[in-house]
Amino acid sequence: MDMNILMLGWELPPHNSGGLGVACYHMSKALALQGANIDFVVPYQAEHVGINFMTVHGATSISPDDRYKTGAYDIYKENKKDTNSLNSMRDVQRKYIQYVEKLVLSKRPDVVHCHDWLTMEAGVRAKELVGCPLVVHVHATEFDRSGSQSGNQLVHDIEYNGLMMADRIIAVSGITKSIIMDKYSIPESKIEVVHNAIDVNDLNDGYIYDTRTYKYLEALKKEGYTVVSTITRFTIQKGLFHFIKAASKAIEKYGKLVFLLAGDGEQRDELVKLASDLGISDKIFFTGFVRGKQWRDAYSVSDIFVMSSVSEPFGLTALEAAHHNNALIITRQSGVGEVLNNIFRYDFWQEDVLADQIIGIATSSALRKSLQKNVKDEYCRLSWLDVAKSCSRVYNLAAKGLTL
């Protein structure tokens, strides 16, 4: 595939806060292996060690950490008088758009591929300037992030405009495709579902689980305890209040359970208080934000991984947990369930169902081993090269102005 692709994203490893950066990295790498020339624009300045298959551009002078200090929803802090201000998300987005404007005029791409609302305005502007086809990749919508029908109206407006202006749309799951159609009235023929994948070789890079990280949990496992984990952002989207309430109900019925919550977010203090109010603080461990490859230690110590999301467009962490020998319990509102069968599923509000599923797996080694083994056979069939081939097909159709 001899094609010049302008990829617009908000993060890449190791400067990512979640699965979006991981997906962008592996997708771009697979496209590059198929011959694509990729310019990837991020909103910060940083080294991206190991990324030699594409050119990474930093659109502003801020650091990766400063990018998150702006706050995703502090839209009214935009400094319209000072065009050099980078104090708000809207300021950073404005500078990002300006950088993209200059880039496309100096190096016209064959296609622009932008990821989520943060880069949609820049993608639309690139299309306006040079007339290249625009592909919008939806990893999450504002309806997912807010966990409700409300959310931020400006973000809804940006998403609607980006989806309307896109020549083609890639959704990470059927769930996401339905939201795009139902909430934004986008025709089905414009949307292609392309599920994410997992790079097993990338996870088998020689990293050795550090048993000292969770020494206490390892000691409890030797006493017959089962470790139940989740690795996520502590936001309303992730359904963690229901998860902790389910944990309390499970512990009440079966005492040899401990819960590991790896991550951070605005709900952290409320979740800690909830665990205390329920009297299970001694059974729930909060790690805080985990950087680098140490998040793998959480997977490694865990026996059961729970994805409790209210709305999860895909959920790469479930595949990563499965690779680290976890049995999976996933909400029916999570897109990753579309590619896996050897899992337990429940609706995010079903605390009693989740509690019983946890107990069922914890008390049956045969069931746990069966789930752990069989789900591996499923995720091993998922390939980023297949994702890249699907993206290439979407690019070609977008360039020709054809429907899928």
C-alpha positions as CSV (number, residue, x, y, z in Angstrom):
1,M,0.0,0.0,0.0
2,D,1.7,3.1,-1.2
3,M,-0.3,5.8,0.5
4,N,0.6,9.0,2.5
5,I,-1.6,9.0,5.7
6,L,-2.0,11.9,8.1
7,M,-2.9,10.4,11.4
8,L,-4.4,12.7,14.0
9,G,-4.3,11.5,17.6
10,W,-4.1,12.7,21.2
11,E,-1.6,10.2,22.6
12,L,0.9,7.5,21.8
13,P,2.8,5.1,24.2
14,P,4.6,5.7,26.5
15,H,2.7,8.9,27.0
16,N,-0.8,7.5,27.0
17,S,-3.4,7.4,29.7
18,G,-5.4,4.5,28.2
19,G,-6.2,2.2,25.4
20,L,-6.6,4.9,22.7
21,G,-2.8,5.5,22.4
22,V,-2.2,1.7,22.4
23,A,-4.7,1.2,19.5
24,C,-3.2,4.1,17.5
25,Y,0.3,2.7,17.9
26,H,-0.4,-0.8,16.8
27,M,-2.7,0.3,14.0
28,S,-0.1,2.7,12.6
29,K,2.6,0.1,12.9
30,A,0.6,-2.5,11.0
31,L,-0.3,0.1,8.3
32,A,3.4,1.0,8.0
33,L,4.3,-2.7,7.6
34,Q,2.0,-2.8,4.6
35,G,3.8,0.1,3.0
36,A,2.0,3.2,4.3
37,N,3.9,6.5,4.9
38,I,2.5,7.9,8.1
39,D,2.8,11.4,9.7
40,F,1.2,11.2,13.2
41,V,0.4,14.4,15.0
42,V,0.2,14.6,18.8
43,P,-0.5,17.7,20.9
44,Y,2.7,17.6,23.0
45,Q,6.5,17.4,22.7
46,A,8.1,14.2,23.8
47,E,10.4,11.3,22.8
48,H,8.6,8.2,21.5
49,V,11.3,5.6,21.9
50,G,10.8,2.6,19.6
51,I,8.6,4.4,17.1
52,N,10.7,4.4,14.0
53,F,8.0,3.3,11.5
54,M,6.4,6.7,11.2
55,T,7.1,10.4,11.7
56,V,5.7,11.8,15.0
57,H,4.9,15.5,15.1
58,G,4.4,17.5,18.3
59,A,1.9,20.3,17.6
60,T,2.6,22.4,20.7
61,S,5.3,23.0,23.2
62,I,3.5,21.4,26.2
63,S,4.7,18.2,27.9
64,P,2.5,15.1,28.0
65,D,1.7,15.7,31.6
66,D,0.7,19.3,30.9
67,R,-1.7,18.1,28.3
68,Y,-3.9,16.5,30.9
69,K,-3.7,19.4,33.3
70,T,-5.7,21.4,30.8
71,G,-8.8,19.3,31.7
72,A,-10.9,17.7,29.0
73,Y,-14.0,19.7,29.9
74,D,-12.6,23.1,30.9
75,I,-13.8,24.5,27.6
76,Y,-14.7,27.9,29.0
77,K,-11.1,28.6,30.0
78,E,-10.2,29.2,26.4
79,N,-8.1,32.4,26.1
80,K,-9.3,34.0,22.8
81,K,-7.4,37.2,23.4
82,D,-4.0,35.4,23.8
83,T,-3.5,33.2,20.8
84,N,-0.3,31.7,22.3
85,S,-2.1,30.5,25.5
86,L,-2.0,26.8,26.2
87,N,-3.9,26.8,29.5
88,S,-7.0,25.0,28.4
89,M,-8.0,22.1,26.2
90,R,-9.5,24.5,23.7
91,D,-6.3,26.5,23.5
92,V,-4.3,23.3,22.8
93,Q,-6.9,22.2,20.2
94,R,-6.6,25.6,18.5
95,K,-2.8,25.3,18.3
96,Y,-3.2,21.7,17.1
97,I,-5.4,22.8,14.2
98,Q,-3.0,25.5,13.2
99,Y,-0.1,23.0,13.1
100,V,-2.2,20.6,10.9
101,E,-3.1,23.5,8.6
102,K,0.6,24.1,7.9
103,L,1.4,20.5,7.6
104,V,-1.2,19.6,5.0
105,L,-0.2,22.6,2.9
106,S,3.4,21.5,2.8
107,K,2.8,17.8,2.6
108,R,-0.5,16.9,1.1
109,P,-1.8,13.5,2.4
110,D,-3.7,11.0,0.4
111,V,-6.1,10.5,3.4
112,V,-6.6,12.1,6.9
113,H,-7.4,9.6,9.6
114,C,-8.4,11.2,12.9
115,H,-9.2,9.7,16.2
116,D,-12.1,10.8,18.5
117,W,-13.5,14.3,19.1
118,L,-10.2,15.9,20.2
119,T,-8.8,15.8,16.6
120,M,-12.0,16.0,14.6
121,E,-11.9,19.7,14.0
122,A,-8.3,19.5,12.8
123,G,-9.4,16.6,10.4
124,V,-12.3,18.7,9.0
125,R,-10.0,21.7,8.5
126,A,-7.4,19.5,6.6
127,K,-10.2,18.3,4.3
128,E,-11.3,21.8,3.7
129,L,-7.8,23.0,2.8
130,V,-6.6,20.4,0.4
131,G,-9.7,18.3,-0.4
132,C,-8.3,15.0,0.8
133,P,-10.7,12.3,2.0
134,L,-11.4,12.3,5.8
135,V,-11.8,9.1,7.8
136,V,-13.0,9.5,11.4
137,H,-12.2,6.7,13.8
138,V,-14.6,6.6,16.7
139,H,-13.1,4.9,19.8
140,A,-15.6,6.5,22.1
141,T,-18.4,9.0,21.9
142,E,-19.4,11.7,24.5
143,F,-22.4,9.4,25.3
144,D,-19.9,6.7,26.4
145,R,-17.6,9.1,28.4
146,S,-20.5,10.8,30.3
147,G,-22.2,7.4,31.0
148,S,-25.5,9.1,30.3
149,Q,-27.6,10.9,27.7
150,S,-26.1,14.3,28.7
151,G,-22.4,15.1,28.6
152,N,-20.8,18.2,27.2
153,Q,-22.8,19.9,24.5
154,L,-19.7,21.4,22.8
155,V,-18.2,17.9,22.5
156,H,-21.5,16.6,21.1
157,D,-21.4,19.4,18.5
158,I,-17.8,18.7,17.5
159,E,-18.6,15.0,17.2
160,Y,-21.7,15.6,15.1
161,N,-19.9,18.0,12.7
162,G,-16.9,15.6,12.4
163,L,-19.1,12.6,11.7
164,M,-21.2,14.5,9.1
165,M,-18.1,15.9,7.4
166,A,-16.3,12.5,7.3
167,D,-16.2,10.6,4.1
168,R,-16.1,7.3,6.0
169,I,-16.4,6.4,9.7
170,I,-14.7,3.5,11.5
171,A,-16.4,2.3,14.7
172,V,-14.5,0.0,17.1
173,S,-17.6,-2.1,17.8
174,G,-21.2,-2.7,16.8
175,I,-22.2,-1.0,20.0
176,T,-20.4,2.2,18.9
177,K,-21.9,2.0,15.4
178,S,-25.4,1.8,16.9
179,I,-24.7,4.9,19.0
180,I,-23.4,6.8,16.0
181,M,-26.5,5.9,14.0
182,D,-29.0,6.5,16.8
183,K,-27.6,9.6,18.5
184,Y,-26.1,11.4,15.5
185,S,-28.4,10.2,12.7
186,I,-25.5,9.0,10.5
187,P,-26.4,6.5,7.8
188,E,-25.3,2.9,8.3
189,S,-23.7,2.8,4.9
190,K,-21.1,5.4,6.0
191,I,-19.9,3.3,9.0
192,E,-17.5,0.3,9.0
193,V,-17.0,-1.8,12.2
194,V,-13.3,-2.6,12.7
195,H,-12.7,-4.3,16.1
196,N,-9.4,-3.7,17.8
197,A,-6.8,-6.5,18.2
198,I,-3.9,-7.5,20.4
199,D,-0.2,-7.8,19.6
200,V,0.9,-10.9,21.5
201,N,4.6,-10.4,20.5
202,D,4.6,-6.9,22.0
203,L,3.4,-8.3,25.3
204,N,6.0,-11.1,25.1
205,D,8.9,-8.7,25.1
206,G,10.8,-10.3,28.0
207,Y,9.2,-8.3,30.8
208,I,9.3,-10.3,34.0
209,Y,6.5,-9.9,36.5
210,D,7.9,-8.3,39.7
211,T,6.4,-10.4,42.5
212,R,7.5,-7.7,45.0
213,T,4.9,-5.3,43.7
214,Y,2.0,-7.2,45.1
215,K,3.8,-9.2,47.8
216,Y,0.8,-9.1,50.2
217,L,-1.6,-10.3,47.5
218,E,0.7,-13.1,46.6
219,A,0.8,-14.2,50.2
220,L,-3.0,-14.1,50.3
221,K,-3.2,-16.3,47.1
222,K,-1.0,-18.9,48.9
223,E,-3.7,-19.0,51.6
224,G,-6.4,-19.7,49.0
225,Y,-7.6,-16.2,48.1
226,T,-8.7,-15.3,44.6
227,V,-7.6,-11.9,43.3
228,V,-10.2,-10.0,41.3
229,S,-8.9,-6.9,39.4
230,T,-9.8,-4.1,37.1
231,I,-7.4,-1.7,35.4
232,T,-9.1,1.5,34.3
233,R,-9.7,5.2,34.7
234,F,-11.9,6.0,37.7
235,T,-14.6,7.8,35.9
236,I,-18.4,7.5,35.7
237,Q,-18.1,5.6,32.4
238,K,-16.4,2.7,34.1
239,G,-19.2,1.7,36.4
240,L,-16.9,1.3,39.5
241,F,-19.5,2.1,42.1
242,H,-21.5,-1.0,41.0
243,F,-18.3,-3.0,40.9
244,I,-17.4,-2.2,44.5
245,K,-21.0,-2.9,45.7
246,A,-20.9,-6.2,43.9
247,A,-17.5,-6.9,45.6
248,S,-19.1,-6.3,49.0
249,K,-21.9,-8.7,48.2
250,A,-19.5,-11.4,47.0
251,I,-17.3,-11.0,50.1
252,E,-20.3,-11.4,52.3
253,K,-21.0,-14.8,50.7
254,Y,-17.4,-15.9,50.2
255,G,-14.6,-14.5,52.3
256,K,-11.5,-15.5,50.3
257,L,-11.7,-12.7,47.8
258,V,-9.5,-9.6,47.4
259,F,-10.0,-6.8,44.9
260,L,-7.3,-4.8,43.1
261,L,-8.3,-1.5,41.4
262,A,-5.4,-0.2,39.3
263,G,-5.7,3.3,38.0
264,D,-6.8,6.7,39.0
265,G,-9.4,9.4,38.2
266,E,-11.8,11.9,39.6
267,Q,-13.9,9.3,41.4
268,R,-11.0,7.8,43.4
269,D,-11.8,9.4,46.8
270,E,-15.5,8.6,46.5
271,L,-14.6,4.9,45.7
272,V,-12.3,4.7,48.7
273,K,-15.0,6.1,50.9
274,L,-17.6,3.7,49.5
275,A,-15.3,0.7,50.3
276,S,-14.9,2.1,53.8
277,D,-18.7,2.6,54.3
278,L,-19.3,-1.0,53.1
279,G,-16.7,-2.3,55.6
280,I,-14.5,-3.9,53.0
281,S,-11.5,-1.6,53.0
282,D,-9.2,-4.5,54.0
283,K,-10.2,-6.4,50.9
284,I,-9.9,-3.7,48.3
285,F,-6.5,-2.3,47.2
286,F,-6.1,0.9,45.2
287,T,-2.8,1.2,43.4
288,G,-3.1,4.7,41.9
289,F,-2.0,5.5,38.4
290,V,0.3,2.8,37.0
291,R,3.0,3.9,34.6
292,G,5.1,2.1,32.0
293,K,5.0,-1.7,31.9
294,Q,4.2,-2.1,35.6
295,W,0.5,-2.4,34.8
296,R,1.3,-5.9,33.7
297,D,2.1,-6.8,37.3
298,A,-1.6,-6.1,38.1
299,Y,-2.7,-8.5,35.4
300,S,-0.1,-11.1,36.5
301,V,-1.2,-11.2,40.1
302,S,-4.9,-11.3,39.1
303,D,-7.1,-14.4,38.6
304,I,-10.3,-12.7,37.4
305,F,-10.6,-9.5,35.4
306,V,-13.8,-7.5,35.5
307,M,-14.7,-4.8,33.0
308,S,-17.6,-3.1,34.7
309,S,-18.1,-0.3,32.2
310,V,-21.5,1.5,31.8
311,S,-20.5,2.0,28.1
312,E,-17.2,0.7,26.7
313,P,-16.8,1.0,22.9
314,F,-14.3,-1.8,22.9
315,G,-12.0,-2.5,25.9
316,L,-8.4,-3.5,25.0
317,T,-7.6,-4.2,28.7
318,A,-9.8,-7.3,28.6
319,L,-7.6,-8.8,25.8
320,E,-4.5,-7.9,27.8
321,A,-5.9,-9.4,30.9
322,A,-6.8,-12.6,29.0
323,H,-3.2,-12.8,27.7
324,H,-2.1,-12.7,31.4
325,N,-4.2,-15.8,32.2
326,N,-7.3,-14.0,33.6
327,A,-10.8,-15.3,33.5
328,L,-13.0,-12.5,32.1
329,I,-16.3,-11.0,33.3
330,I,-17.5,-8.2,31.1
331,T,-20.6,-6.0,30.9
332,R,-22.9,-6.5,28.0
333,Q,-22.3,-2.8,27.3
334,S,-18.6,-3.5,26.3
335,G,-17.7,-3.9,22.7
336,V,-14.9,-6.5,23.3
337,G,-17.7,-9.0,24.1
338,E,-18.4,-9.0,20.3
339,V,-15.2,-10.9,19.6
340,L,-15.1,-13.2,22.7
341,N,-17.4,-16.0,23.7
342,N,-15.6,-17.8,26.6
343,I,-16.4,-15.1,29.1
344,F,-19.1,-14.2,31.7
345,R,-21.3,-11.2,30.9
346,Y,-23.7,-9.1,32.9
347,D,-25.5,-5.7,32.6
348,F,-23.5,-3.1,34.5
349,W,-26.2,-2.5,37.1
350,Q,-26.5,-6.2,38.0
351,E,-24.5,-6.2,41.2
352,D,-25.9,-9.5,42.5
353,V,-25.2,-11.2,39.1
354,L,-21.6,-10.0,39.1
355,A,-21.1,-11.1,42.7
356,D,-22.4,-14.6,41.9
357,Q,-20.2,-14.8,38.8
358,I,-17.1,-13.9,40.8
359,I,-17.9,-16.5,43.4
360,G,-18.7,-19.1,40.8
361,I,-15.2,-18.7,39.2
362,A,-13.4,-18.3,42.5
363,T,-14.9,-21.6,43.9
364,S,-14.4,-23.7,40.8
365,S,-10.8,-24.2,39.6
366,A,-12.1,-26.2,36.7
367,L,-14.3,-23.4,35.5
368,R,-11.6,-20.8,36.0
369,K,-9.0,-22.9,34.0
370,S,-11.5,-23.5,31.2
371,L,-12.3,-19.8,30.8
372,Q,-8.6,-18.9,31.0
373,K,-7.6,-21.4,28.3
374,N,-10.5,-21.0,25.9
375,V,-10.5,-17.2,25.8
376,K,-6.8,-17.3,24.7
377,D,-7.8,-19.4,21.7
378,E,-10.2,-16.6,20.7
379,Y,-8.1,-13.5,21.2
380,C,-5.1,-15.1,19.4
381,R,-7.2,-15.0,16.2
382,L,-7.3,-11.2,16.4
383,S,-4.6,-9.4,14.4
384,W,-3.6,-5.7,13.9
385,L,-2.6,-6.6,10.4
386,D,-6.2,-7.5,9.7
387,V,-7.2,-4.2,11.2
388,A,-4.8,-2.4,8.9
389,K,-6.2,-4.2,5.9
390,S,-9.7,-3.1,6.9
391,C,-8.5,0.5,7.3
392,S,-6.8,0.3,3.9
393,R,-10.1,-0.8,2.3
394,V,-11.9,2.1,4.0
395,Y,-9.2,4.6,2.7
396,N,-9.6,3.3,-0.9
397,L,-13.4,3.5,-0.8
398,A,-13.2,7.0,0.8
399,A,-10.9,8.2,-2.0
400,K,-13.3,6.8,-4.6
401,G,-16.4,8.2,-2.8
402,L,-18.0,4.8,-2.6
403,T,-20.2,3.3,0.0
404,L,-19.1,0.2,1.9
